[in-house]
Amino acid sequence: MGDRITIVKTDQVAPGSGIVAEVEGKSFAVFHVDGAYCVIDNTCVHRGGPLGEGDLEGDTVTCPWHGWEYNVKTGACTNNPAACVKTYHVTVEGSDIKVDI
């Protein structure tokens, strides 16, 4: 198992939204969906768009650059089933959102 790091506080991610978190030289997209937090790589596999800045509808985020869509729970791309982004195991400790890297 890798290291567990704190990436944001729970009050930084409003329900039904996402943000970008830059920690230890890595860019994460953090989403608050159905009372749970989901974390994926922030980089769209199509052209590198910032997924944490995309529109979130349900558990699907749309990349703001070219419209590719990803399930924030699984990392699967709905536009291209062969494409996906990395997901991270999330732990909430107090007000800290942590991921294993």
Buried (B, 14 or more C-beta within 10 A) or exposed (E): EEEEBBBBEBEEBEEEEBBBBEEEEBBBBBBBBEEEBBBBBBBBBBEEBBBBBBEBEEBBBBBBBEEBBBBBBEBBBEBEEEBBBEBBEBEEEEEBBBBEB
